[in-house]
Amino acid sequence: MSIFPTRILVATDGSEEAALALTTAADLSKSTNSELHVAYVFPTAVQRPFPNPYWRGRPTKWSTSSRRR
């Protein structure tokens, strides 16, 4: 049993911090003769399958149309 990892997983989103983590993981992988697995993560917009009928047409307490002047 070795104290060094045999597989390394690093996630990246393209940011500068993730690039540093990827470089560090690649160096560690090379020095320990480990497998390097990279997962690219990107944001997606959450879309509802249908509009929420409870919010349609009802002013909120923060909207300008419902404020008293």
C-alpha positions in Angstrom: 0.0 0.0 0.0 1.3 3.4 -1.0 0.7 6.7 0.6 0.6 8.4 -2.8 -2.6 8.6 -4.8 -3.1 6.3 -7.8 -5.9 8.3 -9.3 -6.5 12.1 -9.1 -9.7 13.8 -10.1 -9.7 17.6 -10.7 -12.7 19.7 -11.7 -12.2 22.9 -13.7 -14.5 25.6 -14.9 -12.0 27.6 -16.8 -11.3 30.2 -14.1 -7.8 31.2 -13.0 -8.1 29.3 -9.7 -9.2 26.2 -11.5 -6.2 26.5 -13.9 -3.9 26.6 -10.9 -5.6 23.6 -9.4 -5.2 21.8 -12.7 -1.5 22.6 -13.0 -0.9 21.4 -9.4 -2.9 18.2 -10.0 -0.9 17.6 -13.2 2.4 18.1 -11.4 1.3 15.8 -8.6 0.1 13.2 -11.1 3.4 13.3 -12.9 5.6 13.0 -9.7 3.5 10.1 -8.2 2.9 8.3 -11.5 -0.9 8.6 -11.0 -3.8 8.7 -13.4 -5.2 12.2 -13.9 -8.9 12.6 -14.6 -10.3 16.0 -15.5 -14.0 17.0 -15.2 -15.0 20.2 -17.0 -17.9 21.9 -15.2 -20.0 24.7 -16.7 -23.0 26.6 -15.5 -26.4 26.0 -17.1 -29.6 28.0 -16.8 -32.3 26.4 -14.8 -35.5 26.3 -16.9 -38.9 25.2 -15.5 -41.0 22.9 -17.8 -43.9 25.4 -17.3 -44.4 28.8 -15.8 -45.3 29.1 -12.2 -49.0 30.2 -12.2 -48.9 31.5 -8.6 -46.5 34.4 -9.4 -48.1 35.6 -12.6 -49.8 39.0 -12.3 -49.4 39.3 -8.5 -47.3 42.2 -7.3 -44.7 41.6 -4.7 -44.2 43.9 -1.7 -40.9 45.0 -3.3 -42.3 46.0 -6.7 -42.8 49.7 -7.4 -46.5 49.3 -8.5 -47.6 48.0 -5.1 -45.9 50.8 -3.1 -48.0 53.5 -1.5 -46.8 57.0 -2.2 
